Amino acid sequence: MFKIFQRKGKENREEKEGFLARLRQGLSKTRAGFTERLDQLLLGKKEISDDLLEELEEVLFTSDLGVMTTQELIRRVEEGVQRKELDKPDKVREALKDQIRLFLDVPEVARKDPAPGEPLVIMMIGVNGVGKTTTIGKIAHLFRGAGKSVMLVAGDTFRAAAIEQLQIWGERAGAEVVKQKEGSDPSAVVYDALSAALSRKTDVVLIDTAGRLHTKANLMEELEKTYRIAGKRLPGSPHEVWLVLDATTGQSAIAQAETFNKALQVTGIILTKLDGTAKGGIVIGICHHLKIPIRFVGIGEKLDDLRPFDAKEFVDAIFGT
């Protein structure tokens, strides 16, 4: 399904080159905080000593990779040294780059595809302020650009502003919006929307949900209820559960992902606000720790500023190659 976003031709190459340039720019602070410090550490060193490994560990950890990921990378370097594969410090950089790319290249989570004539249902979740509703609008735009009919479901019924915002994004993307009055039961909105999508033969349904603090049990329970109701109306749905994370939050993003994944089995992550953050390394920690694939990355506010994630492109942007 998601291969439909891979456009071809000269226009696509130009768009891709422009996006990659902006991705490198967006990750410039991450690159300064990680790769440039790594290069400074390795410059002029003659051997891989214990002191060098200790300093390397500090660079990795303070780059928001997380404890588990940092320890694993150090372990891989130490093994390479023991096997004589890493006999010089200048080889460490390339070894880290290769291993990080492997961490990011997470296999797809096995999910049941919708039956012929049924919509692909994607439930969007995340805490307040991560740009979830905006991201839904951009994803709708991508699907519409691929020729798919799209329905947006205003499942955040607690704020009138959230419903209005989704309506605005629906108009921009050319997607139908299903909503009810403020204060309605989100599960009821989803149930009715799926009934409408089935009757109208809609290709894709994107469900917006209220921003949740991952530490609030009652709010998480409500998300689980919405998930169950969707499955009752359309067995097998939601087919995807995408968690929107703010790249600027750093280590707390791992805790968010962990809690949401435990409650709903997240099938993909969308990382927003990569433009200018120094904490892009959090992507590596999330992929390695939770084995959840990154679906999209956002580098701006425009409709076209959300693109499918590519592990090689991301690593090249961080390492400046």
Protein Blocks (a to p, Z undefined) as FASTA:
>chain_A
ZZmmmcgdjklmmmmmmmmmmmmmmmmmmmmmmmmmmmmmmgopabdcfklmmmmmmmmm
mnonojklmmmmmmmmmmmmmnomamcfklmmmmmmmmmmmmmmccddddddddehiacd
dddeddehilmmmmmmmmmmmmmmnopacddddfblkbmklmmmmmmmmmmnopacdddd
ehiafklmmmmmmmmmmmnopabdcdddddddfklmklmmmmmmmmmmmmmmmghiafbd
cddddfklmmmlmmmmmmmmmmnopabdcdehknopaklmmmmmmmmmnopacfbdcfbj
bfklcccddfklmmmmmnoZZ
